[in-house]
Amino acid sequence: MVRERVQEVVATVLGVDGAGLDGTSRIDALTTPDSLTLVEIAAALDDAFAIRVATEAMVGARTLDDLVAIVEACRSAVAP
């Protein structure tokens, strides 16, 4: 469920077809990443999962799997 939702979020933010994305899909292959792109993805993940993704966490994000790991870590941090 998390992976599919992250995939949808990334596809929406980047304006690409989510069907072609998988865990190894690289953000830099989908768009020319810059700090604004990463902030937009982080904000969309915040909204989609009701979490707070730290900007610092996004710096090392290169693939969809990286984003999934970030979301799961954030969800674990706020879980009771």
LINLINMO-V346611 format. One record per run of one state. SS is the DSSP state (alpha for helix, beta for strand, coil for the rest). FROM is the first residue (numbers start at 1). TO is the last residue. Records with the same first field share a line. If there is no record, write none. Layout:
SS=FROM-TO  FROM-TO
//
This chain:
coil=1-1  15-17  21-25  31-34  50-54  60-62  79-80
alpha=2-14  18-20  27-30  35-49  55-59  64-78
beta=26-26  63-63
//
